[in-house]
């Protein structure tokens, strides 16, 4: 079930919310999502989303996250692949790797590990013509 959340609209687009995992809930395995999803519980495994993954302040997640936008306010240990933006908010703690064209760490947020940031245009050029020298795609 998906629903529009007017409070989270940006640029008038709105995002489809798929659901959430509340505090006190634990999940182990792979979570595949079509919309925005919030986690306040414990997850061990892979999270794959076409939109936004939000880890609330009480979240404890271990594994891999793939998404368009990833917002961390809780604890994450593993690897993040984001097509858009990764935000580590003031109480967010990330241990591991972040791969994204945009990484924002708010004051009080923490990243222990490695970050790889790339220009979206450069990434698109490389995927269209991997053998072309830089600047000639």
C-alpha positions as CSV (number, residue, x, y, z in Angstrom):
1,X,0.0,0.0,0.0
2,X,1.3,3.4,-0.9
3,X,0.1,6.8,0.1
4,X,1.0,10.5,-0.5
5,X,2.6,12.3,2.4
6,X,1.9,16.0,1.8
7,X,4.3,17.0,4.7
8,X,7.2,15.6,2.8
9,X,6.6,17.2,-0.6
10,X,9.5,19.0,-2.2
11,X,9.2,21.0,-5.4
12,X,5.5,20.0,-5.5
13,X,6.3,16.4,-6.5
14,X,5.4,14.5,-3.3
15,X,6.7,11.0,-2.7
16,X,4.8,7.7,-2.5
17,X,5.2,6.2,0.9
18,X,5.4,2.4,1.0
19,X,5.5,2.1,4.8
20,X,7.7,1.8,7.9
21,X,9.2,-0.5,10.4
22,X,8.5,0.8,13.9
23,X,10.5,0.7,17.0
24,X,10.5,-2.7,18.6
25,X,10.4,-4.5,15.3
26,X,13.3,-6.6,14.0
27,X,13.8,-7.9,10.4
28,X,16.5,-10.0,8.9
29,X,16.6,-10.5,5.1
30,X,16.1,-8.4,2.0
31,X,13.6,-5.5,1.9
32,X,12.6,-4.4,-1.7
33,X,10.6,-1.2,-1.8
34,X,8.9,0.9,-4.6
35,X,8.4,4.0,-2.5
36,X,9.7,6.0,0.4
37,X,10.2,3.9,3.6
38,X,11.1,4.7,7.2
39,X,12.8,2.4,9.6
40,X,12.8,3.0,13.4
41,X,13.5,-0.7,14.3
42,X,16.3,-3.1,13.7
43,X,17.2,-4.5,10.2
44,X,19.9,-6.8,9.2
45,X,20.3,-7.4,5.5
46,X,19.7,-5.5,2.2
47,X,17.3,-2.6,1.6
48,X,16.6,-1.8,-2.0
49,X,14.4,1.3,-2.7
50,X,13.4,3.2,-5.9
51,X,12.9,6.3,-3.8
52,X,13.9,7.4,-0.2
53,X,15.1,5.3,2.7
54,X,14.8,7.0,6.1
55,X,16.5,5.6,9.2
56,X,14.9,7.3,12.2
57,X,16.8,8.1,15.5
58,X,16.0,4.6,16.9
59,X,17.0,2.7,13.8
60,X,19.8,0.2,13.9
61,X,20.6,-1.2,10.5
62,X,23.4,-3.5,9.4
63,X,23.9,-4.5,5.7
64,X,23.5,-2.7,2.4
65,X,21.2,0.1,1.3
66,X,20.4,1.0,-2.3
67,X,18.2,3.9,-3.0
68,X,17.7,7.3,-4.7
69,X,18.0,9.2,-1.4
70,X,19.1,7.9,2.0
71,X,18.6,9.9,5.2
72,X,20.3,8.6,8.4
73,X,19.3,9.8,11.9
74,X,20.0,6.5,13.6
75,X,22.8,3.9,13.4
76,X,23.9,2.2,10.1
77,X,26.8,-0.2,9.6
78,X,27.5,-1.3,6.0
79,X,27.5,0.0,2.5
80,X,25.2,2.7,1.0
81,X,24.7,3.2,-2.8
82,X,22.6,6.2,-3.5
83,X,21.7,7.6,-7.0
84,X,20.8,11.0,-5.5
85,X,21.8,12.1,-2.0
86,X,22.9,10.7,1.3
87,X,22.2,12.8,4.4
88,X,23.6,12.0,7.8
89,X,21.6,14.1,10.2
90,X,22.8,15.4,13.6
91,X,22.3,12.1,15.5
92,X,23.1,9.9,12.6
93,X,26.1,7.4,12.8
94,X,27.4,5.6,9.7
95,X,30.2,3.1,9.9
96,X,31.2,1.7,6.5
97,X,31.1,3.0,2.9
98,X,29.0,5.7,1.2
99,X,28.8,5.9,-2.6
100,X,26.8,8.8,-3.9
101,X,27.0,11.9,-6.1
102,X,26.0,14.0,-3.0
103,X,26.9,13.5,0.6
104,X,25.7,15.9,3.4
105,X,26.9,15.4,7.0
106,X,25.1,17.7,9.4
107,X,26.9,19.0,12.5
108,X,26.8,16.2,15.0
109,X,26.5,13.5,12.3
110,X,29.2,10.9,12.0
111,X,30.8,8.9,9.2
112,X,33.6,6.4,10.0
113,X,34.8,4.7,6.9
114,X,35.0,5.8,3.2
115,X,33.0,8.0,1.0
116,X,33.0,8.0,-2.8
117,X,31.3,11.0,-4.4
118,X,31.0,11.4,-8.1
119,X,29.4,13.9,-10.5
120,X,26.2,12.5,-11.8
121,X,27.0,13.8,-15.3
122,X,30.4,12.1,-15.3
123,X,28.8,8.8,-14.1
124,X,26.2,9.0,-16.9
125,X,28.9,9.7,-19.5
126,X,31.0,6.7,-18.3
127,X,27.9,4.4,-18.4
128,X,27.1,5.6,-22.0
129,X,30.6,5.3,-23.4
130,X,33.0,3.5,-21.1
131,X,35.8,3.3,-23.6
132,X,35.8,7.0,-24.5
133,X,38.5,9.2,-22.9
134,X,37.2,11.7,-20.3
135,X,35.7,14.8,-22.0
136,X,35.1,13.1,-25.3
137,X,31.9,11.2,-24.6
